[in-house]
Amino acid sequence: MRNDSLLRFMTCGSVDDGKSTLIGRLLYDTKTILADTLTQIEKTSKKRGMEAVDLSLLTDGLQAEREQGITIDVAYRYFSTGTRKYIIADAPGHEQYTRNMVTAASTANLAIILIDARKGVLTQTRRHSYLAHLVGIPHIVVAVNKMDLVDYDQATFDRIKSEYLQFATEIGLQRDGHDIQFLPLSALNGDMLVDRGENMNWYQGPTMLEILENAPAAHTEQDEAFRFPVQFVCRPHASDNPELHDFRGFMGRVESGEIAVGDRVTVLPNGLSSTVKSILLGDTVLNKAITEQSVTLLLQDEIDTSRGDMIVKSSEVPEPVKQIEAMVCWLSETALSPARTYVIRHTTRESKAKVGAIAYRVDVNSLEQQSVDTLNMNDIARISFKLAQPLMVDSYRQNRATGAFIIIDESTNNTVGAGMIV
Amino acid sequence: MSSKSTLSHLDWLEAEAIHIMREVAGQCSNPVLLFSGGKDSLCLLRIAEKAFRPGRFPFPLMHIDTGHNYQEVVNFRDQRASELGERLIVRSVEDSMQRGTVVLKTPDEPRNKHQSVTLLEAIEEFGFDCCIGGARRDEEKARAKERIMSFRDEFGQWDPKNQRPELWNLYNARSHKGENIRAFPISNWTEMDVWQYIERENLALPSIYFAHQRDVVMRNGAIFPVNVPLASGEVINQPKAGEQVINMQVRFRTVGDITCTAPVPSDADNVSKIVLETATTTITERGATRLDDQTSDASMEQRKKEGYF
């Protein structure tokens, strides 16, 4: 496999758009589906009175879901092409599942937005695109599906494309540097999915799989500031090896940027500086560490550092703040209570937080801003929080890792909200 | 095309798993790592070394032994724990049977599902607030929707309708006393990833993963190992009357309870051959080998609701 060989993407759409068929087909055409699974869905297809094998059954859910006829949750699926490994976050598309879409989007670098060629850009298309934009997915693939049902008509595709582009401009998708690609598709027949097929020779662009194979794996092409939240401090001083007596390793994941031995760093929030003495991955000694790598940093000087602190380059220090403004998606069935104190978890750090003000709620269908006193499940709103402890934040648009947080209700320990710092 | 350097897929999966393990260590007060001697949990141990060395692991290892495990695997388990110098706790389904908390319908009933009882008893005995396990989302559809940090109530139950949303890499491993988190660092790995990682890291494995000669019979369409000796000297999986015993070259794709884990025909006697075989197989890991998952469409989902990891 080549070096940038893992891509996480999500699919947005409902069953009616052929989302399950698309995923089933991708898994099938990349030979991810093995014989026994096929036999099983053949049986189920027959049991449900279908003539052909229904590939959408590959994404069939839990017993609990089948009983209620709903999809509860994001499902994760995997396939590999030999050059790249893929993780699909398969999120249900209905309005009441905004929280699932936001969940799936939070780890995706590419979103496939499915449009039914017969129906064009719908309210749900706008909702999905807005959410993909909000959660900062850099690559958007607008797949106009069911082309077989409109006689593979190029004019239909072109019309939907220009309709979408107009709306993308309205919501700022293009302005904010999202890369948008369009392709016509028949997931059912497999046209333009893995194979080009014979029906749409007017389309010269890449197939779905070619788009996936060539999408950059890095979340951003920009150089990002180095951010290293400390997860765990390793002090094996009790061991019988005297060489380890002074070992103090700061363990964590490089959330963004890069770090090299000899770089000058600052530990936040205390603001003390030192130099990187060495970088370890297990017993391997590294010269530098890159984004998403989990390593152990050793510093030249002894600085009191613990979990929740953040190591940054001394040349790019964020200001610790005790007040934040964020777009929040409310995830809990229990409404937000502005009078209560919540816990915010940001990187490896936690702080008590109180709601300052709810500026507005966004109607995810009309994108209108509305004034509200509370938030219910699936609501998206701009909120300010007052924090008990300082957090070392960047804006979400600048840095996905240090711009994101979750809100926890301490009485239940549930995760009740997700926030993106403005 | 990306100009920025990014991690290879195995490096990315490893880095994610290390991050998850360190989150468990940072957020939980008394975690434990479930270690069976099987390939997935051997990957977990390698990840724990990379996550915590030169320190000790911030958790003990624990095996819930059904009493029906292959001797090779049990010996390997003990040897690996002692090489690492980490504490290994073994709790046995047979102890639960003696206490009367596990009651078998028939003496030769598979004991896999009864591990849940013994696991919950051990969690209570030691006060563990988190169990790290080697489950993967690609194994089974009830696992495809599993969280990386999965919440279980006081009865160890998994409620698919009541799971915490999990966004970015911000894991919530909080629990109240008596509740429990199951953490799955290799959730995003496939069987192929596991084998490629074993190959890259040159990990040692119990011998039954490799091709060997074994007495088997054909039972319910699967290859069924027979006349298997236990450490106690007892021999289990007797062939039934009329079954023809064949000596066949096989290996195990997954190691579990002897009474419900089937081997596959194979001549793969080293890891590279297994990687090749995994790339070309036409049967899923559980489909071929886990007889207990075939009883119903939803049997894994059911077991998880009962506290299975």
Interface residues (C-beta under 8 A of the other chain):
Chain A: M1 N3 D4 S5 L6 L34 A35 D36 T37 D60 G61 L62 Q63 A64 E65 I72 D73 V74 A75 Y76 R77 Y78 S80 R84 K85 I87 R99 V102 T103 S106 T107 N214 P216 A217 A218 T220 E221 Q231 F232 C234 R235 P236 S239 N241 L244 F247 G249 M251 G252 R253 L281 G282 D283 I290 T291 E292 Q293 S294 R307 L331 R345 H346 T347 T348 R400 A401 A404 F405 I406 I408 N413 N414 T415 A418
Chain B: M1 S2 S3 K4 S5 T6 L7 S8 H9 D11 W12 L13 E14 A15 E16 I18 H19 R22 E23 A25 G26 E49 K50 A51 F52 R53 P54 G55 R56 P58 R137 D138 K141 A142 A144 K145 P160 K161 Q163 R164 P165 E166 L167 W168 N169 L170 N172 R174 S175 H176 S187 N188 T190 M192 D193 T281 T282 I283 T284 G287 A288 D297 A298 E301 Q302
